[in-house]
Amino acid sequence: MLDLTPPAMQRTSGSGRLAARRTERGTSIREMFQEGAAKIRFPRSTDPASMEAVLINTAGGLTGGDRLHWEVEAGEGANITLTTQACEKIYRSAGGESKVSVSLRVRAGGRIAWMPQETILFDGSRLVRNIDVDLAAGASLLMVEAAVFGRQARGEAVRSVLFRDRWRIRSAGTLVHGEDQRLEGDALDALAHAATGAGASALATVLLVGGAAMDGVDVLRRLLDDHRDVASGVSAIPVYGTGKLLARLVARDSYTLRKALVPLIGLLNCKAPVPRIWSM
């Protein structure tokens, strides 16, 4: 009898691990591992005290059944900026979910800036992402994550999607920030309401954890007020011996959102500009 069962589709899998240490010359690689579709590259930096690492998915995107894992550790006093080569594209799933996991660890006096370029979710995509961060006492973290539901310039409408995003951030072993976002179904309809996106298709969360998180909130609010086409909210509170600043932004498209994010990052990222690859 002829077997008409369709063949199993090949799936992407990748895992990358990076550990950095502080030396007399600045921040340098202590350990690096990469396999599958996950690659890590290091652009030349004019600041030896800080390392910039570019995370690359050589598959060019993710679809149902694909797996990607990143693990990064900043040693005592080490400073790492993490970004991506391009926007991560989540394509229509023929079955199953794309799964991304991120694990970050920062030792005392260290710092990680997690600033990937936007995640673009297409119609029919299914993404489940988990981000876990472990900060030692005296460590700091800057996270900038943006999600875009379809490309407005190309007239794309996301009528069916699954996006589950889980964050757990701990400082000195204590949970200081946790969130679970879930958007399932018609994204265009879900984001049309005033309480969700008011017609926006691009969303961003900015989280700063560390001693400096309480500084400059008023400046940040004024900066965002200059972007009338971006709706935003900013708060900052002391929490378990450290500080936490949280900002949410929504915009009609990714271009408008990025225009607001770039100066905001410059303010929060120790006055450093966005990674150079963002402008390529």
N, C-alpha and C positions, 0 to 999 in steps of 0.2 A: 504494500500500500504506500502510495506517495505521501511523504511527510510534508505538510504545508505549514508547519510551525515556523514562524519567522525567526531568523537567527537573532541571538542576543546581541545587542549593540555594544560596541566597545565603549568603555567609560573612562573618563579622565580621573587620575588620582595623582596627588602631589603633596609633598611634605617638605617644609623648610624649617631649619633651626639655626638660630644665631645667638651667640653669647659674646658680650663685649666687656672689656675691662678698662680701667683707668690706669695709665702709666704716666711717666714723667713727660712724655711727648703728647699726651692727650688720650683720646679714646681709641682703642684698637680692637681687632678681632681676637677673641680667645678661642672660640670654637665655631665652626660652621658646617652644616650638613644640608644637602638638598637631594631630592629624588623625584622622579616622575616629572610632572608639569611645573613643579615649583622651583624657581630659580631666584637667586639673590645677587644683586650687583651693587657696586659701590662707586658712585660718581666722585670725581675729585672734589675735595672740600678745601675752602680757604681758611677754615677754622679747625685746627687739629684737635681742639677740645671736644668737638662734636662730630659724631659719625652719621652720615646719611646712607641709608640702605634702601634700595629699590626692590620691591617684591614683584616678581613676574610670574604670571600664569601663561606658560607657552602654548596652552590650548586655545588661547584667544577668547575664552568665555567659558561659561558653565551651563550645563543643562541637567535634566533629571538623571540621578544616579551618580553624578560627578562628586568627588570629594577633594577638599583642599584644606590643609592644616598649616598654620604658622605658629612657631614658638620662638620667643625672643626674651633674652635676659640681659639687663643692664647691671653690671657689677657696681660695687661701691664707687660713687663719684663719676660713673660713666654716663655719657649723654648720647642718646640715639634718636635720630629722626627716621621714621619709617613711612614710606609712601609706596605707590604702585606705578608701574610703567604707563598704565592707561586706565581708563574707566573699566571696571569689571562688568561684563555684560552677562546677564542671566537670560538665557534663551528659552523658548517654548519647550516644555517638557513633554516627551512622548510616554512618560511614566516614571514615577518616583520624584525625589526631591534633590536639588543641589544642596550640598551640605558644606559649610565653611566653619572652621573652628580656629580661634585665635587665643593663644595663651601668652600673656606678658608677665614678666617678673622684674621688679626693680629693687635693687639693694639700697641700703642706707646712703643718702646723698646722691643717688642716681636719678636719672630722668629719662623718660621715653615720651616722644611726641608721635602719636599714631595718627597719620594724616593720609590715608589712601585717597585716590581720586574717586569720583562718584561711582556708586553702584547703579547700573541701569537695568531695570526690570522690564522685560518685554511681555507682550500679551501671551498668556499661557505659561508663564514662568513660575517656578516653585523653588523658593530659597528658604533654607533654615540655617541660621547663623548663631553661633555662641561665642561670646567674648568674655574671657576670664582674666582678671588682672590682680596680681598680688604685690602690694607695695609694702616695703619695710618702713619703719618709722623714719621720717626725714626724707623719704623719696617723693617724687612728684610725677604726675602724669597729665598729658594733654591729649585728648581724643577728639578728632573731628571726623564724623561719619555723615555722608550724604547719600540719600537714595532718590532716584529719579524714575518715575513711572511713565515710560515712553518718552520719545524725543519729540517735543512740540514742533520743532522746525520741520520735521518730516511727517507731521500729521498723525503720529502714532497714538492710538487709544488703547489703554490697557483695561480690557473688559473682564479678564479672568486672570487672577494672580493669587499666589500664596507667598506671604512674606512674614516670617517669624524671626524676631531678633531678640536675643536674650543677652543681657549684660550683667556681670557680677564683678564689682570692684571692691577689693578689700585693702585696708590700710592697717598695718600692724596686727593682722589677723582678724580685724573687725570689718564687717560689711558696712561700707560707707555710701555705696550707690548700687542699686539694683533696678533693672527695668526689663519688662517683657512687652514688646510690641508685636501685634498680630494684625495683619491686613489680609483678608481672604475674600475672594469674590471679585466684584466689579470695582476696581480701584478708582475709575473715573467718577463713579457715583459716590463712593465712600468719601473721597476727598472734596466733593462738591459742597459739603455742608460747612457751615460757619464754625462749628465746634471741632472740625477735623482739619480741613485745608483751605476752605473757602475758595475752591477752584484751583488750588495749587497742584502741581505735579512733581515738585521738587522739595524735599524735606531734608533738614540737617539738624544734627545734635552736636553741640560742642560741650565737652566736659573737661574741667581743669580741677585736679585734686592736688593739694599741696599747700604749703605755708603762704604762698603768694595769691591764692585763689580769692582772698577777701579784698584784695587791692584793685582799685580801678573799675569797680562795677559801674559807677556813674559815667565814667568815660566811655565804657563799652556801650552803655545804653544810648548815649548821645551819638556814638558812631553808627549804631544801627538805625537810629532815628533819621539819619541822613539818607537812608535807602527806603524811600517811601513805597516802593513796589515790593518790599519784603516785609512780611509780618513776623514779629519776633517777640520773645520774652526772655528776660535774664534774671537769675536769682543767685545769691551767694549766702552760704551759711557756714558757721564753724561746726565740725562734726568729729567727735572722738579724737580730739587732739590735733586735727588737721583742718583744712578748709576745703570747701567744695563750691565751684562755680558751675552753673548749668545754663546753657542757652539753647533755645529752640528757634529755628528759622523755617519759614515756608515761603515759596516763591512760585511763580507761574511756570518757570522753566529753569534748566540747569545753568544757563548763562547768567540770568539775573541772580540766582542764588550764589554763584561763585563770585560775582562782583562784590557781594556783601561779605563773603567768607574771607577773601584775601586780606583786606585791612584788619579784620577781626583777628586772624591768625597772627598777623604782624604784631598786634598788641599783646597777645597772650603767649606767644612762643619766644619769650625772652628777647623781643625786638628783632628776631630773625625773620627773614621773608619766607614765603612759601617755597617748597622744594622747586628747584629750577625746572624739573621735568614737567611740572604743571603747565608751563607755558609753551611746551614743545608741540 
